[in-house]
Amino acid sequence: MYLFFSIFLFITFLCLLWNHKRKKYIIQKVCSMPQPEKCQLLNELIQPFGYHYLPYQDIFFSTFDAWQREFGYTRSFDCLAPYFNMVFDSEPVYFDYDNRTWLIEFWKGQYGINSGAEIGIYCADHIIPPEKRSKELFHTVTDEEIPIFSMNLTRYQNQTPQTIAAITMPHWWLAAFRMGCFSHPSSLFADFCICFPNCNIMTAFVHALLKLGYNRQSLQICGSRVCFSYGTAATFTPCGFFAKLARCLAQWKNRIFCKLYLYMTRPFSCTVDRLLYLYFYLPFLFRRCLRLRRCRCKKYKKICKAHRKKCFRCKKKGTNL
């Protein structure tokens, strides 16, 4: 009995010692990597999932050729979001133009352990009656119809403003997220600007905003460009009991996971360092941070396997990753 207990303690001690040395080695490895190399590696890992890392703002944003473009948008995505730990405010703006019904929607809130905002433009193939719009599947627009989106997301904590993201680019779905940041949707405020391809579609969009209840004085219009602030949604969709419960439970889990992420990566303060540390030390948590279930992307698996082999073999060769 005592012999088995002693063997168990000895094995446990060896495991802890090995884990400590491995952890220390990974920390040194991440610290020794040049910053451009870190960003390149991280972008290679997240590129198959439609995101890119912006180092000078420490945020992630959606790429133009993201795989999400193939699936379009339907209102049921927002209804099911709390069950996937996404709690946000949304503002769908429907309008008719060029014999089609268009949708420009805005989001801001908490996406797992990420605080962020989104803006997307979609359209249908025909005119859709208002009562059927919430059930329709909208498709992404063509490259010729894509506007220039501008987003400035601010988080207010204890009445202190903190800029989360500020980004501008032509896009069909512009999303920006700050990892390891927990926020309630009501504490986030976004300034959106849209530069449309022509003034006619801009006019149709502005009329739709005014119908929703936005004040004409709150809109800044210059040519085919319109800007406005998004704090509280003008269209309130009543939530049932189970939907409210799902939102509360999702936020409770998001807060815990966010603290766990910050605790596990406490040797670092920058997102690229935190994620690469998790990638080498605890790959399953790395996938969890990106909200990935079981990865079925062969390209991603190939990249991960190659980099991990290179990392742990280079210790013997005395080279950097």
HELIX and SHEET records of a PDB file:
HELIX    1   1 TYR A    2  SER A   32  1                                  31    
HELIX    2   2 GLN A   35  ILE A   46  1                                  12    
HELIX    3   3 GLN A   47  PHE A   49  5                                   3    
HELIX    4   4 TRP A   67  GLU A   70  5                                   4    
HELIX    5   5 SER A   76  LEU A   80  1                                   5    
HELIX    6   6 ALA A   81  PHE A   84  5                                   4    
HELIX    7   7 PRO A  130  LYS A  135  5                                   6    
HELIX    8   8 ASP A  143  GLU A  145  5                                   3    
HELIX    9   9 PRO A  185  SER A  187  5                                   3    
HELIX   10  10 CYS A  199  LEU A  212  1                                  14    
HELIX   11  11 ARG A  216  SER A  218  5                                   3    
HELIX   12  12 PHE A  241  MET A  264  1                                  24    
HELIX   13  13 THR A  271  TYR A  281  1                                  11    
HELIX   14  14 PRO A  283  CYS A  289  1                                   7    
HELIX   15  15 LYS A  298  LYS A  317  1                                  20    
SHEET    1   A 6 TYR A  51  LEU A  54  0                                        
SHEET    2   A 6 ILE A  59  SER A  62 -1                                        
SHEET    3   A 6 TRP A 173  MET A 179 -1                                        
SHEET    4   A 6 ASN A 114  CYS A 123 -1                                        
SHEET    5   A 6 ARG A 100  TYR A 111 -1                                        
SHEET    6   A 6 MET A  86  TYR A  97 -1                                        
SHEET    1   B 5 TYR A  51  LEU A  54  0                                        
SHEET    2   B 5 ILE A  59  SER A  62 -1                                        
SHEET    3   B 5 TRP A 173  MET A 179 -1                                        
SHEET    4   B 5 ASN A 114  CYS A 123 -1                                        
SHEET    5   B 5 HIS A 139  THR A 140 -1                                        
SHEET    1   C 5 THR A 160  PRO A 170  0                                        
SHEET    2   C 5 ILE A 148  GLN A 157 -1                                        
SHEET    3   C 5 LEU A 188  CYS A 195 -1                                        
SHEET    4   C 5 ARG A 225  TYR A 230 -1                                        
SHEET    5   C 5 GLN A 220  CYS A 222 -1                                        
END                                                                             
